[in-house]
Amino acid sequence: MDKPFRHLILFGNVDIRLSPGEIIFKQTLICKRMKKIFIISLIVSFMLNFAEQLNGQNISTQLKESIELQVDSVFKTMVKAAEVLDYDKLNQGVDDNRHAGFISNGTYFEQFDALIDKVKALSQGITKQALTIQSKKITALSEQFVILVASVDAKINTASGNQFTTKFNWSFVYEKFGNSWKVIHSNQFSQR
């Protein structure tokens, strides 16, 4: 005899009936997602708190605008490299000597190379992606450090001819090395 179903969940025109065991499994998944959201919120809160406490240098408005334009140019170059999956170009825009780490959808990578290895594995079969920046905010904290946050829509093409879209948020911390701005920390997480 079939086990009784306790809940009915509607998805469009399809109804899915869940048994008590499946309900517990779904609740566990929800708890894991909540944990991820909490951790990401803590990290963003830490970054914002760090930015507030770091009074930074008193820089002129003109210098601040110049720095923000420089970082914006670097960011746009990196976005173009990401669209065509040019991993070498992406590596050139990063310096992970500070060991600040990189986060992608709740997974922490101590080194950028480890993140790129995972991205390469996940992007097999992807021919290109179009990244549309929906919003972006660049804040120069000093002559040496800048924070950039952005919301992105991605349209991804696969080798089989399929196309899908996704939305995600990015945050970057840039540091100036000589005359170059490099990413020393990044956080990317999908919008739900």
Phi, psi and omega in degrees: 000138180293146176289146179290144177268136186260332184229151176235123179245132181257129174238100182061237180264008183249132175251137181242126180259133183248137175278167179304321179295321179291327178296316179298317179300314179298319179296323177296317178298319179297318178298318179296319179295319179297321178297316178299314180299319179297315181296315179298319178298320177298317181296314179297318178299317178300315181297318180292319178297317177301316181296322179290317183287332178279088182299338175065190179273151171279105181249148182293157178300320180297314180294319179301313179297321178296315178298315181296324176293321178298313181294321178299320178296316178297316180300314180298322177297318180293323178297316178299320178295321179294324181297324182258011177058043178270088186293327178296317179295320178297318179299326181293337182267010185233143171227112182253028177293339178278350179057039179283341175084168182222137183239133176228113180049047175086356178260127182268133176240123181291326181237149182296324179303321180294320177296314181298320178300318179292317179298318178300316180296319182285337185263009175297132183092354177265128182269324177191168176218144176254121181253121179250119180280115181277322176208154182206139176225126179243130180231117175279118179275329179197189176288347184250335188231139180221143173248136176232130174235143183211150170252134189229140168253131180242134173246117189247130178254136179253163180297334180279000178095357178281158178221137175219164182237154176209161178236141176208167177245147179234147165222140182228145168247123179254146173231145180270126176242107185065243178256007185247141173264129181232149175284128176249347177203142175217156177218123177236132175215142182289145173279139180250000000 
